[in-house]
Amino acid sequence: MKLSGNIVIPDAKLTQYLLVFQEKDDKSKFLARAGFTLANPEQLKQAIRDLITQNDAILDRTNHYGAFYRVEGNLIGLTKTLLVVTVWLERTQDGTIQFITLLPKK
């Protein structure tokens, strides 16, 4: 199934976490290989949106917050394509589908 409906990718998730160096579990260097930086967070957001329109979501687990899904595929960057796994939560309270994180696919 494809994720659809009210899909939210919080700006802070990109500009205060994924694109900023972290001591533990840093993803900024990985994303920079494809040209994604703090100078262009909107391009990362669009690449994530493109990813979920082209790949199926797989139910991972559920809890009281809602249903967690994984969407795996190619994140098309400015300079390179990266193989990633994205994690999403379809919230029980309002049905919104919220972006949780992105990881390199191993």
C-alpha positions in Angstrom: 0.0 0.0 0.0 1.1 3.6 -0.6 0.9 6.1 2.2 -1.7 8.8 1.5 -3.8 11.3 3.2 -2.6 13.9 5.6 1.2 13.3 5.4 3.4 15.5 7.6 7.2 15.9 7.4 8.1 18.3 10.3 10.7 20.9 9.2 12.4 20.5 12.6 13.0 16.8 11.9 15.1 17.9 8.9 16.7 21.1 10.0 17.3 20.2 13.7 18.1 16.5 13.4 18.7 14.8 10.0 20.8 17.6 8.5 22.7 18.5 11.6 25.7 16.5 12.8 24.9 14.3 15.8 27.4 12.6 18.0 25.3 9.4 18.0 23.6 8.0 14.9 24.6 10.9 12.6 22.7 10.9 9.3 23.9 14.3 8.1 27.1 13.0 6.5 25.2 10.2 4.7 22.6 12.7 3.3 25.4 15.1 2.3 26.7 12.5 -0.1 23.6 13.1 -2.1 23.8 16.8 -1.8 21.3 17.3 1.0 22.4 20.0 3.5 20.9 22.7 5.8 21.0 25.0 2.7 18.4 22.9 1.0 16.0 21.2 3.4 13.0 21.6 1.1 14.8 19.4 -1.5 15.2 16.6 1.1 11.5 17.0 2.0 10.5 16.7 -1.6 12.8 13.6 -2.2 11.2 11.9 0.9 7.7 12.7 -0.5 8.7 11.3 -3.9 10.1 8.2 -2.2 6.7 7.4 -0.6 4.7 7.9 -3.8 6.9 5.4 -5.6 7.3 2.6 -2.9 4.9 0.6 -0.8 4.6 1.0 2.9 5.0 -2.1 5.0 3.4 -2.3 8.4 6.1 -2.7 11.0 4.2 -2.6 14.4 1.4 -1.0 16.2 1.1 0.5 19.7 -1.1 3.0 21.5 0.3 5.8 19.4 -0.7 4.2 16.1 0.6 2.1 13.3 4.3 2.3 12.3 5.2 1.8 8.7 8.5 1.4 6.8 9.0 2.6 3.3 12.2 1.5 1.6 13.7 2.7 -1.7 15.9 5.2 -3.5 16.1 8.7 -2.2 17.1 10.7 -5.3 19.5 13.4 -4.4 21.2 16.3 -6.2 24.4 14.4 -6.7 23.7 10.8 -5.9 20.9 8.3 -5.1 20.8 6.7 -1.7 19.1 3.5 -0.6 17.1 4.3 2.5 14.5 3.1 4.9 12.0 5.7 6.2 9.8 5.2 9.2 6.3 6.7 9.5 3.6 6.8 12.2 -0.1 6.8 11.3 -1.4 8.4 14.5 -4.3 6.8 16.3 -5.6 10.2 17.6 -6.2 11.9 14.2 -5.0 9.6 11.4 -2.2 11.9 10.4 0.8 10.1 8.9 3.9 11.6 10.4 7.5 11.1 9.2 9.6 9.7 12.1 13.1 9.1 10.7 15.3 8.0 7.8 18.1 5.4 7.9 20.6 4.1 5.4 19.4 0.7 4.2 22.0 -1.9 5.0 
